[in-house]
Amino acid sequence: MQRLLHRIHPLLGGLAILCIASFMVSTIVAELSGNLLTIAATKHAILWGLLVLVPCLAFTGLSGYQIAGKAPRGLALTKFKRMRVIGSNGICILVPCAFFLAFQASELKFGWPFYGVQFLELLAGSINLVLLGMNFRDGLRMAWSR
């Protein structure tokens, strides 16, 4: 079981990074297109994309906990601290933003509330992307040191 976790953990972590990056790139590309229907479709797709992202993050966190054991130290502890920020950021900011933006876009309401929340979403997403990247890097360091 432990061997399987060691294989699946980085794959799902990498998939989570790709999901967040694709959400951000698609948002920026849709905005640059200037087409309101493209923006609305993108926000709707991101909402559905959460059905991939959230389980990936949850399983990555749980499998990391299983791999590290009950008393993580060193890089493992650092990764756990980052995951707390990533999880809080996702639950408290990113998921509500995704629902708000998809709802507003479906009604073609693109005023200052939409763009303010979208800015917040891009900022929080950027933070999560950097933290996940750091966790991925540290995970590779841990694997190489075994």
Buried (B, 14 or more C-beta within 10 A) or exposed (E): EEEEBBEEBBEBBBBBBEBBBBBBEBBEEBBEEEEEEBBBBBBBBBBEBBEEBBEBBBBBBEBBBEBBEEEBEEBBEBBBEBBEEBBEBBEEBBBBBBEBBBBBBEEEEBEEEBEEBBEBBBEBBEBBBEBBBEBBEBBEEBEEEE
